[in-house]
C-alpha cells in the first residue's frame, strides 16, 4: 500500500529530476496551482469525474512542489489549518453559506 508520504516524496523527486526544483520558484508554482484550479473548476462544472481526479492531482502536485520550494511540509500546513477549524461549530446551509454558532 502506498502512503501519502511515499507519493509526496515521489513527486518531490520527480520535480528535482526535471529541474523544477531548484529552477522554479514559489510564485511560479502558485500561479500553476491557480491555473490547475481553473481546470478543476471546469471539470467540476462539466461533471467529468476523470478530469476532476486529474485536476485534484495536478493541484496537489503544484502544492507539494510549492511547499518543497518554501521548505515547508504540506501535512504540517493541513494540521495547522485543522487546528484552527476543528472546534468551529455551525452548519453549512443548502445555499453554500456556513453559519457559525
N, C-alpha and C positions, 0 to 999 in steps of 0.2 A: 504494500500500500504506500503510495506516495504522499508525503506530508506537505503541508503548506511551506514549511521551511525548505524542503527539497526543491520545490518548484521555484520559490523565491531565489534560491542560490543558483539554480539553472538559468534563470532569467538574467541575473547579475553576470554570470559567466558568459552568457550569450552576448550581452551588451559590451562586455570587456573585449571579447574576441572580435567584435565588429567595430571596435574603437569608438562606440557610442560613449562608453566610459573609457577614457577621460576626455574625449574630444567634444562632447556635448556640454551643456550647462543646464542648471535647474530651470531657467527661463524657457529654454527650447523644449524641454521635456514637459513643462507645464502647458505650454501652447499646444504641444502634440496631444496631451491628455484632453484638453478642451476640444480639440478637433475630433478626437475619438468619441468624446461625449456627444458631440453633434451627430455622429454616425449612429451611436447607440440610440439617441432620441428618434432618429429617422426610422431605425429598425423597430423601435417600440411602437411608433405610430402605425407602422405597416403590419404589426403583429407577426414579424418574421423571426421566429424563435432561433433559427440558425444564426442569423445576423445579430440578434440580441446577445447570444452566447459569445460570438466573436467580438462584439463591441465591449462587453464587460471584460473579457480577457485582455483586449487591447488597452483599455483604460487602466487595468491593474498593472500591465507591463509598464506603461508610462509612469505610473505612481511608484512602482518598485525602483525603476531607474532614477526617477526624481529623488527618491529618498536616498538611494546609494550616492548620488551626486552631492546631496546635502549631508551625508554621513549621519543619517538618522534611520531608525528602524520603523517600517510601516506598521508592524504589530504593536509597537510601543505607542505609535500615534493613535491607533484604534483603541488601545487600552485607555489612553488619556481621554479620548472622546467619550468612551463608555463610562468612565468615572464621572464625567460631567453630567451625562444624561440618565444614568441608572436609577436615580431616585426621583426623577421627574414623574409627576402624576398628571394625568389628563387623558383626553380622548381625541382621537382623530375623527373628525366629522366626515360625513359622506362627500362633502364638497372639497376635502383635502386640507382643511384648516385644523391645526392642532390647538385645542383649547386646554391651557394649563389650569390645574385646580388651584 
